[in-house]
Amino acid sequence: MPLRSFVQSSRVAVTAVVIAGSAILTHAAHADQLSEVLELVPADAVAWAVAPNLSRFNADLGDLIDRADRPELAVAGRPVDVLVSQFGVAAGFDERGSLAIWSPTVGDLLLGHGVVAVPVESGPRFIEANLRPAPDAGPNAGRLPDGTLLHHRALDRHVLLAPRPDLLEVGAGAVDVPGLATSFGEDAVAVMRRADLVLRIDGAALAEAQRSARTVAEQVAADARPSDIPGDVDPSDLMDRLERAAGGAADVAIAIDADALALGVRGWTRYAAGSPIATLAAEATPVRRPVLSVLPDGPFYLAMGLDLRSFGGAEGFGRLAAMLGEDAIDAGLMSFMQSIDGLAFATRPSKLGVAMGGVLNDASLVCLASDAESVRGGLESALVGMSGVDGAVERSVTFTRDATQRRGGVADEITMTAEIASESAREPGSRVGDASIQLTAERLVFGPRGWSGLGRVVDGGYVVTFSRRPDVMQATAEAAAGIDAVGDDGRGLATDPTLVAMRDWLPASPGFELFIDVGRLAGLARQVASLLPGGEAVVPELPEAMPPVGIGLGLEPAGDDARIAWGVIVPSEVIGAAVGAGMQQAMNAVGGGAAP
């Protein structure tokens, strides 16, 4: 399985020979299974989902539940067994086989109609055991124990079930793996072959589903009372965002893989030639090396890398953000982004703690740029421009270039302080209470003295820290040296063994990467909560050794077409913690207590 190579740093001793051998054997075993199950699916189906091997899927989900350390989830039995029993078709069901579901037309998809190919040990025995004959509905019709009417058709190792007999009339041709490779690429197909579940929906069906959803949303909004809809929710705007996000999509595929160590989800959206995203992809520059390589290695709360060149620069990234439903990028931020090629940011645990040093005491930001002096000037202008009164808060920002440091060397010194403005200087309508809350939050972020950081021009970019600690600046400047080097540099945070292993389930060349260490973030949240009486008890205590959640996204040209590839990997420990928190909230709600 692909995720079995996802090892925590404490397990790096697992040999590369074992991992590579397992991957080779897994690939060979899974390749034919995907091809075989797709032979059941008509080539013209507008949407389908397949599980190539149910016993493997069942085992993987069971391992995930075991590793998540939530025994209450396993009380009802193995996951697939529970699902099958809910449908009342357990007798004669072959859990060693494959499962397929598809809708032949857009209309059927919108109605929730389709065909289910159920793996069976014997077709006639399965039909006899699970369906009560319904001769009034046709010769091949039967009812489930709950009375649901289904039409059936027995194949060699499957029984097809559908709500209408015409759905069982499978046309010539079936979905094939080479066709998937043409739409989504060979790398995507390699992932699909190893996945537990693969889904695909045609772009035309997606567009029709959007139009149907808009009609429903508009009707619901028209019928609802104003008090039923939150003031910040505009149903029409939500649908506009959805349509922009999928506008021009010709094909969408998703692969899901469960494993003892994590749950991985990969997705690909293909955009046809001439679409805005295909045009954008033609202007983009391929990722040359992981952006996180410019950050120092070590523990972190959050690490993020963005290669703007791989999205067609700042303008292209702005267009992509708009197409994906995000609000327009602020003009000031856009001006700054136009001076850089990308950026990397990480915030790490600090020995000073939140109360003394703030969340960003050990954080650093690296701006990738061919003209670092331009970035320096733009940042100076933007920061100094923040001086003055905003609401009831008065800020003072200074940017001192090339200041001599106490431990040697020079660096730009950035200082930002904030306080409650005098009554006469406050903007009309501003409230001191709101300003106090804002200042408290900023002091948690920057520390009690505000932002007192450093900046330095390096080869290929500009480095910013949020404290005056020379060790943080030195480590970041050394990692960022040679930003424009091409290829695998073999250093920096990008070489963290856990992140390297997790990338097996993320796009091969992501222009955007985000890793969130949930365990350490929970510890940080407990530090913040401890500043309030009894606040620490509100935040659950999670192991700091938990692997991070990983997210990646990339824009890939594919001839005249283009693809947006994305991936998410969630460790089993994180899933267990989320389930535990959710169940605790549910119990508190039932018991009338306040949910944490």
N, C-alpha and C positions, 0 to 999 in steps of 0.2 A: 504494500500500500504506500502511496506517496507520503503520507503523513507519518509513517513509522520512522522516517529519517529525521523527523522533528524531535531533536533531543535537547533537553535542558543542559545548561552549561555544566551542571554537576554530572552529566552523563556523557561528556565528550569522549570518554575513554572507549565508547563503543567504536569498534574499528571500521574504517572506511570500506574494507573488504566485505564485511558482513552487510553493510548498507547497500553497497553496489550490487552484490550478489542477490540480495533480496529484491532490489528494484528490477533486475533483469528477469528473474523468475516471475515476479508479479506482472510485469508487462506482457510476457509471453502467455501467461495464464488468462489474462483479462482481455486481450485483444480479440480473440474469437468470440468471447461471450457477448461483447457489444455488437459485433457483426451479426451474430445469430439472433439476438432479440430484435434488432432493427429489421430483420427480414419479415417480422410480423406487421410492421407499421407501413401503411400505404404511402407511396412517395408523395401523394398530393395532400396528405394530412396537414392541416394548418397549425396544429399544435400537438405535441406528444411528450410523454415522459416514460422513461424506461429504467428499470432496476435490473441490470444484467445478471446478478446472482443474489437471490434473496437470502440464502443461508449466510453468505458473506456479510450482507447488509445487516442481518439480524445479529450476527456475532460482533460486528463493529459497533453497532449501537449499544449492545450489551457491555462491551469493553469500555465504551465511553461513559456509560452510567456508573460502572464499577469504579473507574478512575476518578469520576467527578465526586465520589464519596457521598452520594445521595441514595442510600439504600431504600428510602421510601419510594423512589421511582421504580425500583425493581420488584416491588411487592406484587404487582399485578401479573408479572411474568415477563417473558421475552418480548421486546417491542413489536416485532412483526406478528407474533402469536396473538397479542392483544388486538392489533389492528384487524387481523383476519377474523377473529372471533366476533368483533363488533359488527362485521358484515354478515355473520352467520353462515360462512362457507368453509368452515374448518375441515369438514369431512372430505377426504380425497385430495386435499390441497397438497401440492408438492413444494415444500420450502426450499428444495435444492434447485428449483428452476428459476426462470426469469419472468418478470412482470412488465407488461406494457399497457399504456393508456393513450388513446388519441381521439381527437375530434376531426372529422373529415372536412367540415365547412366552418366558416366564421359564425354563421347562424347557430350551428350546433354548439360551438364553443361558448357563445354568449348565453345560451340556454342551459349550459352545463351538461349537454348531452355528448356522449361519446361511447367508445368501445373499450372494454377492459379485457385484456388477454390474461387469463388466470392460469398459472402453471398447475398441471394436474398429473396424478399418477395414472389415472384412467379417465378419459373423457366421459364415457357412458356412466361409470360409477359415480363420478363427481356430480353429474347432472341429476342422477337418480337420488343421491343422498342429500342434495342441497336445494333442489327446486321441485316444488309440487306442481305437477302438470296443470296447464291452463289451456285446454283444447279450444275454449271459446275465443282465445286470442291468437290461435294459430298452432300449427303442428310442432313448432320448436319454441314454445313459450312456456314459462313456468313462473312460480311465485316463490320468493324467499319466505322464511318463517314469519317475517314481519308483514307480509302481504305485498311487497314490492314486485311488480310485474317486470320480468326480463325475458328477452329473446336470446337464444343461445345457438352456438354453432361449435361443434367439436372438431378440433384439429388433432395433429399427431400428439403433441405434448401440452396443448393449451385448450382451454374452452373460452370462446369469445362470448361476452355478455354485453347486451346493449338494450336501451329502453325501446328501440324501434327495430323492426326486422331489416329495413333498408340499410341501416348502419353496418350490418354484417356482410354486405355485398362488397367485399374488398376488391378493388380494381387491380389492374396489372401494375407491376413494379412496386418496389419497396425502398425505403430509405436506405442508403448505403454509406459506408464510412468514407469512401473517396469523395462523395458529395459534401459531407461535413467538412472535410479537409479543404475543399474548394472555397467554402463559405467562411470558415473560421481559422484555417491554417493547420499545418501538421502538428505544431506544438499544442494547440487546443485539443486536437483529437487524441494526442498522447495522454492528456489529462483526463479526457472523457473516458478513455479505455480503463483507467484505473479507478474511476469514481464509482460510488455506490448508487448514485442516482443522476440521470442526465435528463434535462428538459429542453425543449425547443419550441419557439412560437414564431410564426411567420409575421413579417412586418405588416402585411395587409390586415391580418387578424388583429395585430396590436393596434393599428390605427382605428379599426372599426370598434374595438373594445374601448378606446379612448372616447370616440364619439358617443358611444352608448353610455359610458360613465358620465360624460358631460351632461347628457340629457337627464340622466337620473339625478345628478348633483343639482342641476338647475331646478328640477321639479321639487326636490327636497327643500331647497332654499326658498322656493316660492311658497311651499306649504307650511314651512316652519315659522314659528313666532320669533320675533327679533331676539327675545330673551333666551331662545334655545341655541343660538349661535354665538360663540364667544366674539367679543368685539374685535379681536385681532385676526379673525378667520374670515376670509372671503372665498366662498366655494368656487366662484368663477376664476379667481386668481390661482387657486390650487390646481384647477384643471388646465389653465394656461401653462403652468409650470410643468405639469405632467406631459403635455403635448410638446413643449419645447424640448424636454428631456429625451423623448423618443421620436421626435420629428425626423422623418427621413430614414428611420431604421428599417432595414430590409430583412433582418433576421436577428433573433436573440437566442442565445443558448446559455444554460447554466449547468454546472456540474457540482454535485455535493458529495463530500466524502467524510464519513465518520471514522474515527480512529480512537484507540485507547488514549492517545495523547491530545487530540484536538478534533475540532470540527472545522473543515475547510470548505469554502464556497468560492468557485471561480465562475466568472461570467464574461461573455463576449457579445457585443452588439455590433453588427455589421451595417455600415451605411453605404448606400449605392453611389456610384459615380455621379458627380454633379450636386450631391447634397452638401450642405454647409460644412459638415464635419469632414467629408471626403476632401473638400477644397482646403480645409484647414490642415489636414494631415499632409497634403502635398507641400505645404509651406514649412512643416516642422523639421527639426534636426534630430536625428536619432540620439538616444541617451548614450553618452560615451563612457560613463562610469557611474557607479552609485553615488548619489549626492551625499549620503551619510558618511562617505569616506573622508569628508573634510571636517568631521567632528571627532573629538578624542573618544577613545574607547572607555568603557566603564559603565557602572549602573546608572540608570536614568529613570525619571518619572514618565517622560514623554520625549520622543525623538521624531522629527519630521524633516523630510527633504523634498524639495520642489525644483525640478529642472524646467524652467520656463521655455527654453529653446525647443524642448521636445513637444511643446504645445503650440509652437508657432510664435514664441515671444509673448510679451505682456499683452499685446493686442489680441493675439490668438487665444491666450488663456482667458482673457475677458470675454471673448465671444463664446468660448466653450462653457464658461461658467454661466453665461446667460442662457445658452441652449440647454444646459442641465438644470435650469430652473432657479439659479441663484440670482439675487438682486444684483444690479449693476455695481461694479466696483467703484468705490469712492474716487473722485477725481484726484485727490491728493495721493492716495495709495497707488492709483494707476500711474501717476507721474513718477513716483519712486520706483515702481516695478519696471518702467520703461528703461531705467538706468542699470538694471541688473539682468543677469542671465538665469538666475535662480537663487535659492537660499536654503540654508539648513539651520535647524534650531533644535536644541535639546536643553532640558532642565533636569538637574541631577540632585540627589540627596546631598545636603550640606550638614557638616558637623555643628554648625551654629544653630540649626533648627529654625523653625518659622518665626518664632517670637523675636529672635535676635537678628537673623539675616534675611528673612523673607523667603518666599518660594523660589525666587530667581537668584539667590545668592551664588549658586554654582551653575548658572545657566549661561549659554553663549549662543550667539547668532552669527552666521557666516553668510555674507552676501557675495555671490559669485558675479564677477563683472570684469570685462576686459578693460574698462576705464574706472579703476577703483577711486581715483580722485573725484570723478563725477558723483559716485555714490556718496563719498564723504561729504561733498558740498551739499548734495540734495538732502542728506540726513541732517546735517547741521541746520540748514534752512528750515526744514520741517519741524525739528525739535524746538529751535529757538522761537519759531512762530507760535508755539503752544503757550508761551508766556502770556500772562494776563488773566482776566477773570472769565470763568465759564460757570454760569449759574451762580452758586454761592461759594465756589472754590476759586481761589487765586493761586496761580502757578508761577514759579520762577524757574527758567531753564537757562543754563549756561553751557557753552560748548567751547572748551579751551583746547586749541590745537597744540600738538607736540609739547605737552607738559613733561618736564623731567620727573621721573618716578624715584621714590625714595630708595628703591633697591636697584637702581640703574635703568638705563634705557629711557625712551620717550614714548608717550601714547597720548591720544586725545582723551581729555577728561570730560565726561558728561554728567551734569548734575541737574536733577529735577526735584524741587521741593513743592509742597502744596499745603495750604492751610485754609481755614474759613476766612472768606473775604470780609472786610469791614462792611457794616450795614449800608453805608452810602455807596459802596462799589458794587454791591450785588445786583445781578440782573433782575428785572421785574418778574415776579412770580416764582422766583427760586426759593427753596426752603432749606433752612439750616439743617434740619433733621436728615434730609436726603443727602446733603453734602457730608454730614458726619459719617453716614453709612459708607459713602463712596470713599472717603479718606481712610476709613478703617480697612476696607478691602484693599486699597492701594498699599497700605503699610504691611498687610499680610503678604502682598506680592513682592514689594521692593525692600521691605524692612522698615523699621521705625524712622530712619533718616531719609526715606525716599530713595529715588534712583540715583545712585552714585556709582557710575560705571566708567568703562574705558572703551576706546576705539583705536584700531590700528589698521593701516594699509598693509596688506600682504600681497604676495605674488598672485595676481588673478582675482583679488577681491578685497573685501573690507570686513574686519572682525569686530563684533561688539560684545561686551560683557555687561552684566547688570550689577556688578560689585567692583570694588577697587582691588580685588585680590589678584596679585600678579601671577599666581600659579594657574589660575583659571585662564587668564589671557595667554600665558605662555603655552599651555597645553593646547589651546584652540588654535593659536597661530601656527604651531608646529604641525598640527593635523591638517590645517588648511593650506600649507605650503604646496605650491605646484597644483593649484586647483584645476588647471586646464590640461593636466596630463591625461593622455588617452589610454584606455584599457584598464585592466584590473590592477590597482595600485597596491593591494595587499596590506592595507593599514587602515587606521581609523575605526569608527564605530561600525562601518559596513562589514568588518571582518569578525564581529562578535559571533561566536559559534552558534548561538541560538538563532540570531537573525539570519545567518547564512542558511541554516537548516529550514527555517520558516519560508524562505524565498522559494523553496520547491513548490509552494502552493500559492505563490503570487506571480503576477506577470513577469516575464523574463526581463523586460526592459521598462520598468515603471518610471514614468516621469514624476510621479508623486508617491511617496512612501510615508506611512505613519505607524509608529509602534507605541502602544500605550501599556505601561507596566501597571496593571490593576492592583497587584499586591502592594507595591510601594506607594501608589497613589492613595490606597486606603490608609496606609500608615501616615501619609502626609495629611489626609483629611482628619485623622484622629488627633494629630498635632494641632491643627487649626481648631477643631472642636474642643480640645482640652483647655483652650483659652477662655471658654465659657463654662460657667458652673454646671456640671453634669453633662456637658456636651459630648465628652468622649464616649459615653455609653451609647450614643445615638449611632455612631459609625461602627460597622462590623469590623472585627479584627481578622485580617486575612494574612496568610503566609507571604512573606516578602519574596520567597523563592519561586512564586508562581511565574511562569513564562508570560511574556506580554501578548496582547492582542495585536495582530498585524493587519495592515490595510495597504493595498497597492493599486495604482491605476495608471494605465498607459494608453497613448494614442498611437496606433500602428497603421501605416499606409499598407495597402494590399492591392497593388496594381492601381487601377483607377478607383477602386473602392477604398474604404478605410474601416478600421475596427477600433472600438474602445474596449480594452481588456481590463478587468478588475478582479481583485481577489480579497478575501477576508479569511483569516484564520483565528479561531478562538480556542485557546487551550481548555482541556477538560476541567481543570481546576477552576477556571473562570466561570465556566458553565455551571459547575457545582455551586460556586458562591452566589451566582445570580439566581439559581433555582432556590437556594436556601433563603436568600433575602426575600424573594417573591413569596415563598410559602410562609415566611414569618409575617410579612405584611398581611397576607390573607388571614392568618390566624388572629392577628391583632384586630383586623377589621371585624371578623366574626365575633371575637370576644369583646368588642367595644373599646379596645385599647387604642392608643395612638400608635400608628405604624411608624417605624423608624425611617 
